[in-house]
Each structure stands twice: as structure tokens, then as C-alpha cells.
């Protein structure tokens, strides 16, 4: 998925009743993960993981 001209990769891993959603910035290799209920829509989990990735990237910016 691209957002604002930046590509973001998503990975979903089911762990019991939860899903771990990871957003990855391929340019830097930085990842951010969140856990959510297995019943949550993937779009919701993707958006939460993307927001966390944006936060992590801003914190690491010089």
C-alpha cells in the first residue's frame, strides 16, 4: 500500500484470538506492530499499525 507517496508493507499473524498487524517501511526497514481482536476488520488493524509506524518514524527523525 502507498500512502503519501511512501510504500508501506503489512503483515498479519493470527495468534489465538488475536491478530498481530505489523506495518513495515521498506525504505528504512522500521517496523511497528499492534495486537487486535481476530474479529476486527483488517482495514482497521492496518490503519492502527500505520499510525503507530508514522509515530515511530517521527520519533526517529533527526
PyMOL Python script that loads the backbone (N, CA, C, O; Angstrom):
from pymol import cmd

cmd.read_pdbstr("""\
ATOM      1  N   UNK A   1       0.850  -1.175   0.000  1.00  0.00           N
ATOM      2  CA  UNK A   1       0.000   0.000   0.000  1.00  0.00           C
ATOM      3  C   UNK A   1       0.894   1.236   0.000  1.00  0.00           C
ATOM      4  O   UNK A   1       1.925   1.256   0.672  1.00  0.00           O
ATOM      5  N   UNK A   2       0.513   2.246  -0.735  1.00  0.00           N
ATOM      6  CA  UNK A   2       1.254   3.503  -0.708  1.00  0.00           C
ATOM      7  C   UNK A   2       0.413   4.554  -0.004  1.00  0.00           C
ATOM      8  O   UNK A   2      -0.812   4.573  -0.116  1.00  0.00           O
ATOM      9  N   UNK A   3       1.088   5.414   0.714  1.00  0.00           N
ATOM     10  CA  UNK A   3       0.407   6.479   1.452  1.00  0.00           C
ATOM     11  C   UNK A   3       1.283   7.716   1.378  1.00  0.00           C
ATOM     12  O   UNK A   3       2.411   7.705   1.870  1.00  0.00           O
ATOM     13  N   UNK A   4       0.784   8.774   0.775  1.00  0.00           N
ATOM     14  CA  UNK A   4       1.570   9.995   0.667  1.00  0.00           C
ATOM     15  C   UNK A   4       2.845   9.792  -0.128  1.00  0.00           C
ATOM     16  O   UNK A   4       3.856  10.438   0.152  1.00  0.00           O
ATOM     17  N   UNK A   5       2.817   8.891  -1.132  1.00  0.00           N
ATOM     18  CA  UNK A   5       3.989   8.628  -1.937  1.00  0.00           C
ATOM     19  C   UNK A   5       4.971   7.662  -1.302  1.00  0.00           C
ATOM     20  O   UNK A   5       6.022   7.384  -1.879  1.00  0.00           O
ATOM     21  N   UNK A   6       4.640   7.135  -0.101  1.00  0.00           N
ATOM     22  CA  UNK A   6       5.520   6.212   0.605  1.00  0.00           C
ATOM     23  C   UNK A   6       4.868   4.832   0.642  1.00  0.00           C
ATOM     24  O   UNK A   6       3.688   4.700   0.967  1.00  0.00           O
ATOM     25  N   UNK A   7       5.644   3.818   0.308  1.00  0.00           N
ATOM     26  CA  UNK A   7       5.136   2.455   0.339  1.00  0.00           C
ATOM     27  C   UNK A   7       5.182   1.913   1.763  1.00  0.00           C
ATOM     28  O   UNK A   7       6.145   2.140   2.495  1.00  0.00           O
ATOM     29  N   UNK A   8       4.128   1.192   2.147  1.00  0.00           N
ATOM     30  CA  UNK A   8       4.074   0.541   3.448  1.00  0.00           C
ATOM     31  C   UNK A   8       3.632  -0.896   3.223  1.00  0.00           C
ATOM     32  O   UNK A   8       2.652  -1.151   2.524  1.00  0.00           O
ATOM     33  N   UNK A   9       4.358  -1.829   3.818  1.00  0.00           N
ATOM     34  CA  UNK A   9       4.003  -3.242   3.738  1.00  0.00           C
ATOM     35  C   UNK A   9       3.302  -3.645   5.023  1.00  0.00           C
ATOM     36  O   UNK A   9       3.629  -3.140   6.097  1.00  0.00           O
ATOM     37  N   UNK A  10       2.338  -4.554   4.917  1.00  0.00           N
ATOM     38  CA  UNK A  10       1.604  -5.031   6.088  1.00  0.00           C
ATOM     39  C   UNK A  10       1.715  -6.538   6.190  1.00  0.00           C
ATOM     40  O   UNK A  10       1.705  -7.246   5.183  1.00  0.00           O
ATOM     41  N   UNK A  11       1.820  -7.021   7.425  1.00  0.00           N
ATOM     42  CA  UNK A  11       1.860  -8.453   7.702  1.00  0.00           C
ATOM     43  C   UNK A  11       0.859  -8.731   8.825  1.00  0.00           C
ATOM     44  O   UNK A  11       0.796  -7.992   9.808  1.00  0.00           O
ATOM     45  N   UNK A  12       0.085  -9.794   8.671  1.00  0.00           N
ATOM     46  CA  UNK A  12      -0.898 -10.188   9.671  1.00  0.00           C
ATOM     47  C   UNK A  12      -0.601 -11.612  10.114  1.00  0.00           C
ATOM     48  O   UNK A  12      -0.437 -12.510   9.288  1.00  0.00           O
ATOM     49  N   UNK A  13      -0.533 -11.814  11.445  1.00  0.00           N
ATOM     50  CA  UNK A  13      -0.270 -13.138  12.001  1.00  0.00           C
ATOM     51  C   UNK A  13      -1.318 -13.411  13.079  1.00  0.00           C
ATOM     52  O   UNK A  13      -1.441 -12.660  14.047  1.00  0.00           O
ATOM     53  N   UNK A  14      -2.069 -14.495  12.896  1.00  0.00           N
ATOM     54  CA  UNK A  14      -3.076 -14.881  13.885  1.00  0.00           C
ATOM     55  C   UNK A  14      -2.391 -15.574  15.049  1.00  0.00           C
ATOM     56  O   UNK A  14      -1.554 -16.457  14.862  1.00  0.00           O
ATOM     57  N   UNK A  15      -2.761 -15.156  16.258  1.00  0.00           N
ATOM     58  CA  UNK A  15      -2.215 -15.747  17.486  1.00  0.00           C
ATOM     59  C   UNK A  15      -3.378 -15.978  18.439  1.00  0.00           C
ATOM     60  O   UNK A  15      -3.718 -15.102  19.234  1.00  0.00           O
ATOM     61  N   UNK A  16      -3.985 -17.148  18.362  1.00  0.00           N
ATOM     62  CA  UNK A  16      -5.149 -17.431  19.201  1.00  0.00           C
ATOM     63  C   UNK A  16      -6.314 -16.547  18.792  1.00  0.00           C
ATOM     64  O   UNK A  16      -6.709 -16.534  17.626  1.00  0.00           O
ATOM     65  N   UNK A  17      -6.867 -15.807  19.749  1.00  0.00           N
ATOM     66  CA  UNK A  17      -8.000 -14.924  19.483  1.00  0.00           C
ATOM     67  C   UNK A  17      -7.588 -13.526  19.068  1.00  0.00           C
ATOM     68  O   UNK A  17      -8.432 -12.634  18.975  1.00  0.00           O
ATOM     69  N   UNK A  18      -6.288 -13.318  18.814  1.00  0.00           N
ATOM     70  CA  UNK A  18      -5.803 -12.004  18.406  1.00  0.00           C
ATOM     71  C   UNK A  18      -5.072 -12.084  17.069  1.00  0.00           C
ATOM     72  O   UNK A  18      -4.675 -13.153  16.606  1.00  0.00           O
ATOM     73  N   UNK A  19      -4.915 -10.923  16.482  1.00  0.00           N
ATOM     74  CA  UNK A  19      -4.115 -10.803  15.262  1.00  0.00           C
ATOM     75  C   UNK A  19      -3.049  -9.755  15.508  1.00  0.00           C
ATOM     76  O   UNK A  19      -3.335  -8.667  16.008  1.00  0.00           O
ATOM     77  N   UNK A  20      -1.814 -10.093  15.153  1.00  0.00           N
ATOM     78  CA  UNK A  20      -0.707  -9.141  15.222  1.00  0.00           C
ATOM     79  C   UNK A  20      -0.576  -8.524  13.836  1.00  0.00           C
ATOM     80  O   UNK A  20      -0.323  -9.226  12.857  1.00  0.00           O
ATOM     81  N   UNK A  21      -0.748  -7.219  13.759  1.00  0.00           N
ATOM     82  CA  UNK A  21      -0.607  -6.486  12.499  1.00  0.00           C
ATOM     83  C   UNK A  21       0.687  -5.689  12.560  1.00  0.00           C
ATOM     84  O   UNK A  21       0.909  -4.923  13.498  1.00  0.00           O
ATOM     85  N   UNK A  22       1.531  -5.871  11.566  1.00  0.00           N
ATOM     86  CA  UNK A  22       2.813  -5.176  11.504  1.00  0.00           C
ATOM     87  C   UNK A  22       2.858  -4.325  10.247  1.00  0.00           C
ATOM     88  O   UNK A  22       2.574  -4.803   9.149  1.00  0.00           O
ATOM     89  N   UNK A  23       3.219  -3.057  10.418  1.00  0.00           N
ATOM     90  CA  UNK A  23       3.434  -2.142   9.296  1.00  0.00           C
ATOM     91  C   UNK A  23       4.939  -1.972   9.139  1.00  0.00           C
ATOM     92  O   UNK A  23       5.653  -1.748  10.116  1.00  0.00           O
ATOM     93  N   UNK A  24       5.418  -2.081   7.894  1.00  0.00           N
ATOM     94  CA  UNK A  24       6.849  -2.036   7.621  1.00  0.00           C
ATOM     95  C   UNK A  24       7.132  -0.961   6.587  1.00  0.00           C
ATOM     96  O   UNK A  24       6.486  -0.909   5.540  1.00  0.00           O
ATOM     97  N   UNK A  25       8.103  -0.102   6.886  1.00  0.00           N
ATOM     98  CA  UNK A  25       8.580   0.893   5.916  1.00  0.00           C
ATOM     99  C   UNK A  25       9.767   0.264   5.199  1.00  0.00           C
ATOM    100  O   UNK A  25      10.846   0.164   5.783  1.00  0.00           O
ATOM    101  N   UNK A  26       9.597  -0.170   3.931  1.00  0.00           N
ATOM    102  CA  UNK A  26      10.685  -0.873   3.250  1.00  0.00           C
ATOM    103  C   UNK A  26      11.920  -0.006   3.001  1.00  0.00           C
ATOM    104  O   UNK A  26      13.017  -0.542   2.842  1.00  0.00           O
ATOM    105  N   UNK A  27      11.771   1.300   2.965  1.00  0.00           N
ATOM    106  CA  UNK A  27      12.915   2.176   2.722  1.00  0.00           C
ATOM    107  C   UNK A  27      13.884   2.167   3.901  1.00  0.00           C
ATOM    108  O   UNK A  27      15.098   2.250   3.710  1.00  0.00           O
ATOM    109  N   UNK A  28      13.346   2.065   5.128  1.00  0.00           N
ATOM    110  CA  UNK A  28      14.196   2.108   6.316  1.00  0.00           C
ATOM    111  C   UNK A  28      14.261   0.772   7.046  1.00  0.00           C
ATOM    112  O   UNK A  28      15.172   0.548   7.844  1.00  0.00           O
ATOM    113  N   UNK A  29      13.310  -0.116   6.785  1.00  0.00           N
ATOM    114  CA  UNK A  29      13.256  -1.395   7.484  1.00  0.00           C
ATOM    115  C   UNK A  29      12.644  -1.294   8.863  1.00  0.00           C
ATOM    116  O   UNK A  29      12.655  -2.269   9.614  1.00  0.00           O
ATOM    117  N   UNK A  30      12.109  -0.132   9.214  1.00  0.00           N
ATOM    118  CA  UNK A  30      11.496   0.070  10.524  1.00  0.00           C
ATOM    119  C   UNK A  30      10.108  -0.555  10.527  1.00  0.00           C
ATOM    120  O   UNK A  30       9.347  -0.426   9.567  1.00  0.00           O
ATOM    121  N   UNK A  31       9.793  -1.238  11.636  1.00  0.00           N
ATOM    122  CA  UNK A  31       8.516  -1.922  11.790  1.00  0.00           C
ATOM    123  C   UNK A  31       7.787  -1.402  13.025  1.00  0.00           C
ATOM    124  O   UNK A  31       8.406  -0.955  13.990  1.00  0.00           O
ATOM    125  N   UNK A  32       6.459  -1.470  12.973  1.00  0.00           N
ATOM    126  CA  UNK A  32       5.619  -1.161  14.127  1.00  0.00           C
ATOM    127  C   UNK A  32       4.491  -2.168  14.145  1.00  0.00           C
ATOM    128  O   UNK A  32       3.857  -2.422  13.121  1.00  0.00           O
ATOM    129  N   UNK A  33       4.237  -2.749  15.323  1.00  0.00           N
ATOM    130  CA  UNK A  33       3.214  -3.785  15.443  1.00  0.00           C
ATOM    131  C   UNK A  33       2.162  -3.407  16.469  1.00  0.00           C
ATOM    132  O   UNK A  33       2.430  -2.686  17.430  1.00  0.00           O
ATOM    133  N   UNK A  34       0.958  -3.912  16.241  1.00  0.00           N
ATOM    134  CA  UNK A  34      -0.145  -3.772  17.195  1.00  0.00           C
ATOM    135  C   UNK A  34      -0.851  -5.113  17.292  1.00  0.00           C
ATOM    136  O   UNK A  34      -0.753  -5.943  16.387  1.00  0.00           O
ATOM    137  N   UNK A  35      -1.558  -5.320  18.385  1.00  0.00           N
ATOM    138  CA  UNK A  35      -2.388  -6.507  18.550  1.00  0.00           C
ATOM    139  C   UNK A  35      -3.838  -6.073  18.589  1.00  0.00           C
ATOM    140  O   UNK A  35      -4.178  -5.046  19.176  1.00  0.00           O
ATOM    141  N   UNK A  36      -4.691  -6.870  17.954  1.00  0.00           N
ATOM    142  CA  UNK A  36      -6.113  -6.583  17.952  1.00  0.00           C
ATOM    143  C   UNK A  36      -6.901  -7.872  17.957  1.00  0.00           C
ATOM    144  O   UNK A  36      -6.337  -8.950  17.768  1.00  0.00           O
ATOM    145  N   UNK A  37      -8.210  -7.772  18.172  1.00  0.00           N
ATOM    146  CA  UNK A  37      -9.037  -8.974  18.177  1.00  0.00           C
ATOM    147  C   UNK A  37      -9.117  -9.592  16.783  1.00  0.00           C
ATOM    148  O   UNK A  37      -9.097  -8.884  15.776  1.00  0.00           O
ATOM    149  N   UNK A  38      -9.208 -10.910  16.739  1.00  0.00           N
ATOM    150  CA  UNK A  38      -9.279 -11.614  15.459  1.00  0.00           C
ATOM    151  C   UNK A  38     -10.534 -11.223  14.679  1.00  0.00           C
ATOM    152  O   UNK A  38     -10.579 -11.393  13.460  1.00  0.00           O
ATOM    153  N   UNK A  39     -11.543 -10.705  15.359  1.00  0.00           N
ATOM    154  CA  UNK A  39     -12.788 -10.310  14.696  1.00  0.00           C
ATOM    155  C   UNK A  39     -12.714  -8.915  14.067  1.00  0.00           C
ATOM    156  O   UNK A  39     -13.622  -8.526  13.332  1.00  0.00           O
ATOM    157  N   UNK A  40     -11.663  -8.168  14.342  1.00  0.00           N
ATOM    158  CA  UNK A  40     -11.532  -6.807  13.803  1.00  0.00           C
ATOM    159  C   UNK A  40     -11.245  -6.850  12.309  1.00  0.00           C
ATOM    160  O   UNK A  40     -10.528  -7.735  11.841  1.00  0.00           O
ATOM    161  N   UNK A  41     -11.803  -5.893  11.550  1.00  0.00           N
ATOM    162  CA  UNK A  41     -11.501  -5.832  10.119  1.00  0.00           C
ATOM    163  C   UNK A  41     -10.020  -5.531   9.884  1.00  0.00           C
ATOM    164  O   UNK A  41      -9.396  -4.787  10.640  1.00  0.00           O
ATOM    165  N   UNK A  42      -9.480  -6.114   8.839  1.00  0.00           N
ATOM    166  CA  UNK A  42      -8.052  -5.885   8.536  1.00  0.00           C
ATOM    167  C   UNK A  42      -7.772  -4.417   8.245  1.00  0.00           C
ATOM    168  O   UNK A  42      -6.689  -3.921   8.555  1.00  0.00           O
ATOM    169  N   UNK A  43      -8.729  -3.721   7.658  1.00  0.00           N
ATOM    170  CA  UNK A  43      -8.526  -2.298   7.369  1.00  0.00           C
ATOM    171  C   UNK A  43      -8.316  -1.514   8.661  1.00  0.00           C
ATOM    172  O   UNK A  43      -7.490  -0.603   8.704  1.00  0.00           O
ATOM    173  N   UNK A  44      -9.047  -1.856   9.701  1.00  0.00           N
ATOM    174  CA  UNK A  44      -8.901  -1.188  10.997  1.00  0.00           C
ATOM    175  C   UNK A  44      -7.537  -1.483  11.605  1.00  0.00           C
ATOM    176  O   UNK A  44      -6.872  -0.584  12.122  1.00  0.00           O
ATOM    177  N   UNK A  45      -7.125  -2.742  11.542  1.00  0.00           N
ATOM    178  CA  UNK A  45      -5.817  -3.122  12.075  1.00  0.00           C
ATOM    179  C   UNK A  45      -4.687  -2.470  11.270  1.00  0.00           C
ATOM    180  O   UNK A  45      -3.691  -2.024  11.840  1.00  0.00           O
ATOM    181  N   UNK A  46      -4.848  -2.420   9.956  1.00  0.00           N
ATOM    182  CA  UNK A  46      -3.837  -1.791   9.096  1.00  0.00           C
ATOM    183  C   UNK A  46      -3.669  -0.321   9.444  1.00  0.00           C
ATOM    184  O   UNK A  46      -2.548   0.175   9.558  1.00  0.00           O
ATOM    185  N   UNK A  47      -4.785   0.372   9.611  1.00  0.00           N
ATOM    186  CA  UNK A  47      -4.746   1.800   9.914  1.00  0.00           C
ATOM    187  C   UNK A  47      -4.063   2.053  11.257  1.00  0.00           C
ATOM    188  O   UNK A  47      -3.268   2.985  11.377  1.00  0.00           O
ATOM    189  N   UNK A  48      -4.361   1.240  12.257  1.00  0.00           N
ATOM    190  CA  UNK A  48      -3.727   1.397  13.574  1.00  0.00           C
ATOM    191  C   UNK A  48      -2.221   1.135  13.494  1.00  0.00           C
ATOM    192  O   UNK A  48      -1.428   1.859  14.098  1.00  0.00           O
ATOM    193  N   UNK A  49      -1.835   0.108  12.755  1.00  0.00           N
ATOM    194  CA  UNK A  49      -0.406  -0.198  12.600  1.00  0.00           C
ATOM    195  C   UNK A  49       0.301   0.908  11.819  1.00  0.00           C
ATOM    196  O   UNK A  49       1.435   1.263  12.139  1.00  0.00           O
ATOM    197  N   UNK A  50      -0.358   1.451  10.800  1.00  0.00           N
ATOM    198  CA  UNK A  50       0.235   2.536  10.021  1.00  0.00           C
ATOM    199  C   UNK A  50       0.431   3.784  10.877  1.00  0.00           C
ATOM    200  O   UNK A  50       1.463   4.448  10.784  1.00  0.00           O
ATOM    201  N   UNK A  51      -0.564   4.104  11.714  1.00  0.00           N
ATOM    202  CA  UNK A  51      -0.437   5.266  12.601  1.00  0.00           C
ATOM    203  C   UNK A  51       0.721   5.080  13.577  1.00  0.00           C
ATOM    204  O   UNK A  51       1.462   6.023  13.854  1.00  0.00           O
ATOM    205  N   UNK A  52       0.875   3.873  14.093  1.00  0.00           N
ATOM    206  CA  UNK A  52       1.992   3.612  15.004  1.00  0.00           C
ATOM    207  C   UNK A  52       3.321   3.716  14.268  1.00  0.00           C
ATOM    208  O   UNK A  52       4.290   4.241  14.817  1.00  0.00           O
ATOM    209  N   UNK A  53       3.379   3.219  13.024  1.00  0.00           N
ATOM    210  CA  UNK A  53       4.606   3.347  12.228  1.00  0.00           C
ATOM    211  C   UNK A  53       4.933   4.820  11.995  1.00  0.00           C
ATOM    212  O   UNK A  53       6.092   5.217  12.112  1.00  0.00           O
ATOM    213  N   UNK A  54       3.930   5.634  11.667  1.00  0.00           N
ATOM    214  CA  UNK A  54       4.156   7.065  11.486  1.00  0.00           C
ATOM    215  C   UNK A  54       4.736   7.687  12.758  1.00  0.00           C
ATOM    216  O   UNK A  54       5.644   8.516  12.693  1.00  0.00           O
ATOM    217  N   UNK A  55       4.211   7.283  13.906  1.00  0.00           N
ATOM    218  CA  UNK A  55       4.706   7.786  15.189  1.00  0.00           C
ATOM    219  C   UNK A  55       6.170   7.401  15.404  1.00  0.00           C
ATOM    220  O   UNK A  55       6.989   8.232  15.795  1.00  0.00           O
ATOM    221  N   UNK A  56       6.484   6.141  15.145  1.00  0.00           N
ATOM    222  CA  UNK A  56       7.853   5.648  15.332  1.00  0.00           C
ATOM    223  C   UNK A  56       8.818   6.379  14.387  1.00  0.00           C
ATOM    224  O   UNK A  56       9.915   6.762  14.794  1.00  0.00           O
ATOM    225  N   UNK A  57       8.413   6.566  13.143  1.00  0.00           N
ATOM    226  CA  UNK A  57       9.284   7.249  12.171  1.00  0.00           C
ATOM    227  C   UNK A  57       9.519   8.703  12.580  1.00  0.00           C
ATOM    228  O   UNK A  57      10.632   9.209  12.431  1.00  0.00           O
ATOM    229  N   UNK A  58       8.494   9.381  13.092  1.00  0.00           N
ATOM    230  CA  UNK A  58       8.658  10.770  13.543  1.00  0.00           C
ATOM    231  C   UNK A  58       9.587  10.845  14.750  1.00  0.00           C
ATOM    232  O   UNK A  58      10.385  11.776  14.860  1.00  0.00           O
ATOM    233  N   UNK A  59       9.492   9.869  15.661  1.00  0.00           N
ATOM    234  CA  UNK A  59      10.360   9.854  16.837  1.00  0.00           C
ATOM    235  C   UNK A  59      11.821   9.648  16.473  1.00  0.00           C
ATOM    236  O   UNK A  59      12.713  10.163  17.147  1.00  0.00           O
ATOM    237  N   UNK A  60      12.064   8.895  15.408  1.00  0.00           N
ATOM    238  CA  UNK A  60      13.443   8.601  14.983  1.00  0.00           C
ATOM    239  C   UNK A  60      14.019   9.650  14.048  1.00  0.00           C
ATOM    240  O   UNK A  60      15.216   9.630  13.764  1.00  0.00           O
ATOM    241  N   UNK A  61      13.190  10.566  13.566  1.00  0.00           N
ATOM    242  CA  UNK A  61      13.679  11.592  12.640  1.00  0.00           C
ATOM    243  C   UNK A  61      14.647  12.521  13.364  1.00  0.00           C
ATOM    244  O   UNK A  61      14.456  12.828  14.541  1.00  0.00           O
ATOM    245  N   UNK A  62      15.694  12.971  12.656  1.00  0.00           N
ATOM    246  CA  UNK A  62      16.662  13.870  13.304  1.00  0.00           C
ATOM    247  C   UNK A  62      16.073  15.224  13.620  1.00  0.00           C
ATOM    248  O   UNK A  62      16.763  16.086  14.164  1.00  0.00           O
TER     249      UNK A  62
END
""", "prot")
cmd.dss("prot")
cmd.show_as("cartoon", "prot")
cmd.util.cbc("prot")
cmd.orient("prot")
